[in-house]
Amino acid sequence: MLTHPTVDKLHQLRCAGMAKALAEQLGSSQVEALSFEERLGLIVDRELTERASRQLTNRLRRARLRHPACIEDIDFRQPRGLDKDLVLSLADGRWIRDHLNVLITGPAGVGKSWISCALAHSACRNGYSAAYRRLPRLLTELAIARADGRYAKLLASIAKTSVLVIDDWGVSKLSAENRRDLLEIIEDRHGLSSTIVTSQLPVQNWHAVIADPTLADAILDRLVHNAYQLNLKGESMRKTRGPFTQTDHLDS
């Protein structure tokens, strides 16, 4: 029986997982005890596993997460007011299916960015698209896109992303143009997708940061009232861990 042409044809069909599984079976005497259906099932399962792995890799690459974070690596022992039950419940992705938001607040260094990236990573594992943006850089991207004619296209791309992480909310003053851009983003996503926001400022101070009362009402009404809140506290974890410990999971 000619076997190599079959493997080659599977590669031509872009079934690399099936090709690998078949090649492995052909090189093993243990599979002789299996029925045809069992061997075929193993080959198909391998293809599905490899495709899911590639899709996850692609989603994470497009997400451009700031930290290589995942839910399993979150440190719940650190005394920072982190609700473990809530975080673990968010990992199942139901909040994304329900188009809800997550707001993470607390002082610098308590791990807000890490947790936001862990939740986005979990979303990717659950089959959703995600994207990470620091708010100052996102606003700059929108200003550049407006100037070169890509503004509508960029807004559409942001709108269709299942989970958008907006990091460093409130670190700089917003211009009138910034406020309008934020409203466009939040309005496009309201009730259709989910947004994670991190900020050193408590949520009750966000209205003043936006400054324009009318736009602040419109933005926060769409963002806050359908959101889970993680309010962290305590000293920077950089201090408690010292200068020579791993700090990849801390905010900048």
Legacy VTK file of the C-alpha trace (Angstrom):
# vtk DataFile Version 3.0
C-alpha trace
ASCII
DATASET POLYDATA
POINTS 252 float
0.000 0.000 0.000
1.333 3.404 -0.968
1.359 5.542 2.122
3.526 8.567 1.390
1.237 9.896 -1.379
-1.667 9.860 1.092
0.305 11.911 3.603
1.302 14.318 0.835
-2.312 14.685 -0.258
-3.389 15.459 3.301
-0.808 18.234 3.378
-2.141 19.544 0.049
-5.606 19.603 1.604
-4.122 21.605 4.518
-4.857 18.800 6.936
-1.467 18.848 8.616
-2.784 17.313 11.833
-4.250 14.339 9.987
-1.026 13.936 8.024
1.062 13.861 11.210
-1.305 11.425 12.904
-1.335 9.083 9.907
2.461 9.151 9.639
2.735 8.334 13.350
0.299 5.449 12.995
2.209 4.060 10.064
5.353 4.035 12.142
3.780 2.295 15.131
2.893 -1.367 15.537
0.549 -0.637 18.447
-2.201 0.731 16.200
-2.641 -2.670 14.537
-4.891 -3.646 17.455
-7.249 -0.771 16.651
-10.183 -0.938 14.246
-10.361 1.254 11.157
-12.952 3.478 12.825
-10.767 3.907 15.911
-7.715 4.817 13.846
-9.730 7.255 11.742
-11.169 8.801 14.900
-7.680 9.396 16.297
-6.594 10.996 13.027
-9.626 13.324 12.931
-9.190 14.240 16.611
-5.569 15.195 15.924
-6.637 17.485 13.107
-9.230 19.201 15.271
-6.707 19.659 18.086
-4.088 21.164 15.769
-6.590 23.504 14.144
-7.809 24.716 17.541
-4.202 25.305 18.603
-3.430 27.311 15.459
-6.577 29.373 15.858
-5.701 30.174 19.472
-2.172 31.157 18.458
-3.563 33.471 15.799
-6.078 35.063 18.187
-3.348 35.722 20.753
-1.027 37.148 18.100
-3.695 39.564 16.912
-4.612 40.491 20.511
-1.101 41.843 21.182
-1.515 41.412 24.926
0.917 43.377 27.040
1.639 40.427 29.361
1.814 36.655 28.742
-0.825 36.239 31.435
-3.364 33.514 32.073
-5.935 32.911 34.785
-3.946 30.029 36.272
-0.999 32.338 36.995
-2.915 34.993 38.944
-1.628 35.267 42.500
-4.649 35.199 44.804
-2.507 35.017 47.949
-1.376 38.623 47.706
-3.503 40.823 50.002
-4.939 43.226 47.429
-8.678 42.678 47.713
-8.909 40.454 44.630
-12.140 38.454 44.557
-10.990 34.963 43.550
-14.498 33.589 43.057
-15.408 36.455 40.734
-12.221 36.143 38.672
-12.646 32.389 38.266
-16.287 32.848 37.293
-15.228 35.335 34.608
-12.898 32.720 33.144
-15.820 30.754 31.698
-16.626 33.607 29.296
-20.309 33.980 30.139
-19.842 37.715 30.676
-18.594 37.940 27.093
-21.614 36.070 25.763
-23.798 38.491 27.713
-21.827 41.501 26.359
-20.860 42.770 29.810
-17.767 44.722 30.850
-15.071 44.429 33.518
-13.609 47.441 35.322
-10.359 46.957 37.257
-9.210 49.781 39.513
-6.465 50.235 42.068
-3.098 51.887 42.692
-0.049 51.351 40.506
1.672 48.016 40.812
-1.213 45.881 42.110
-1.501 43.858 38.890
-4.362 45.485 37.010
-2.779 45.077 33.574
-1.799 41.483 34.293
-5.325 40.542 35.345
-6.840 42.293 32.316
-4.506 40.380 29.992
-5.295 37.119 31.802
-9.011 37.694 31.204
-8.334 38.525 27.544
-6.191 35.387 27.228
-9.064 33.370 28.696
-11.400 34.946 26.134
-9.082 33.827 23.338
-9.052 30.288 24.729
-12.858 30.373 24.735
-12.861 31.234 21.030
-13.326 35.016 21.204
-11.213 37.697 19.589
-9.412 40.171 21.840
-7.260 43.285 21.585
-5.130 45.197 24.082
-4.634 48.960 23.891
-3.303 51.550 26.299
-5.784 54.417 26.142
-3.206 57.132 25.286
-1.879 55.067 22.383
-5.371 54.134 21.202
-6.359 57.794 21.061
-3.192 58.567 19.105
-3.978 55.764 16.641
-7.441 57.209 16.105
-6.044 60.708 15.506
-3.608 59.352 12.917
-6.349 57.273 11.296
-8.568 60.342 11.048
-5.784 62.203 9.256
-5.030 59.477 6.699
-8.608 58.377 6.020
-8.623 55.104 7.998
-10.771 56.369 10.859
-13.994 54.563 9.944
-12.108 51.342 9.167
-10.263 51.438 12.512
-13.472 52.076 14.441
-15.107 49.134 12.650
-12.177 46.887 13.543
-12.378 47.893 17.199
-16.153 47.431 17.242
-16.041 43.839 15.980
-13.443 42.712 18.531
-15.167 40.557 21.145
-13.042 41.757 24.085
-11.237 45.101 24.070
-8.795 45.878 26.881
-8.395 49.610 27.494
-5.464 50.003 29.867
-4.377 53.132 31.762
-7.729 54.904 31.699
-7.452 58.394 33.155
-3.653 58.807 33.120
-3.800 61.889 30.894
-6.180 64.741 30.193
-8.685 64.179 27.396
-9.204 66.644 24.581
-12.616 67.277 23.060
-11.626 65.031 20.158
-10.526 62.290 22.580
-13.876 62.388 24.351
-15.763 62.050 21.080
-13.537 59.144 20.034
-14.187 57.370 23.326
-17.920 57.798 22.915
-17.752 56.344 19.391
-15.858 53.294 20.648
-18.075 52.654 23.661
-21.291 53.308 21.718
-20.278 50.887 18.939
-19.547 48.169 21.496
-22.453 48.710 23.885
-24.648 45.624 24.062
-22.673 43.919 21.287
-19.252 43.147 22.772
-17.257 43.410 25.999
-14.699 45.898 27.267
-12.132 45.626 30.058
-10.952 48.935 31.509
-8.093 49.392 33.983
-7.466 52.599 35.894
-5.638 53.914 38.935
-8.671 56.107 39.586
-11.812 54.803 41.307
-14.840 54.604 39.044
-16.582 57.468 40.863
-13.801 59.808 39.660
-14.097 58.923 35.967
-16.843 61.451 35.319
-14.560 64.300 36.365
-11.683 62.936 34.253
-13.809 62.949 31.112
-14.655 66.549 32.039
-17.520 67.151 29.600
-20.655 66.320 31.655
-22.822 65.374 28.682
-20.265 63.065 27.065
-19.231 61.673 30.451
-22.829 60.689 31.171
-23.145 59.024 27.767
-19.844 57.131 28.013
-20.177 55.938 31.600
-23.836 54.994 31.239
-22.809 52.510 28.519
-19.650 51.333 30.267
-20.263 51.156 34.012
-23.856 50.073 34.585
-23.402 46.672 32.935
-19.950 45.886 34.359
-18.277 43.685 36.933
-15.884 45.644 39.126
-12.583 44.507 40.616
-11.443 47.143 43.094
-7.874 46.350 44.127
-5.967 47.927 46.975
-2.697 47.723 48.870
0.916 48.577 48.188
2.666 47.974 44.912
3.636 44.330 44.508
7.022 45.536 43.333
7.751 46.635 46.888
6.582 43.415 48.484
8.456 41.206 46.020
11.662 43.202 45.943
13.803 44.409 43.038
15.170 41.014 42.033
11.934 39.075 41.727
9.847 38.405 38.649
7.652 41.450 37.898
6.153 40.598 34.504
2.722 40.472 36.102
2.793 44.027 37.456
1.504 47.267 36.050
3.952 49.749 34.693
LINES 1 253
252 0 1 2 3 4 5 6 7 8 9 10 11 12 13 14 15 16 17 18 19 20 21 22 23 24 25 26 27 28 29 30 31 32 33 34 35 36 37 38 39 40 41 42 43 44 45 46 47 48 49 50 51 52 53 54 55 56 57 58 59 60 61 62 63 64 65 66 67 68 69 70 71 72 73 74 75 76 77 78 79 80 81 82 83 84 85 86 87 88 89 90 91 92 93 94 95 96 97 98 99 100 101 102 103 104 105 106 107 108 109 110 111 112 113 114 115 116 117 118 119 120 121 122 123 124 125 126 127 128 129 130 131 132 133 134 135 136 137 138 139 140 141 142 143 144 145 146 147 148 149 150 151 152 153 154 155 156 157 158 159 160 161 162 163 164 165 166 167 168 169 170 171 172 173 174 175 176 177 178 179 180 181 182 183 184 185 186 187 188 189 190 191 192 193 194 195 196 197 198 199 200 201 202 203 204 205 206 207 208 209 210 211 212 213 214 215 216 217 218 219 220 221 222 223 224 225 226 227 228 229 230 231 232 233 234 235 236 237 238 239 240 241 242 243 244 245 246 247 248 249 250 251
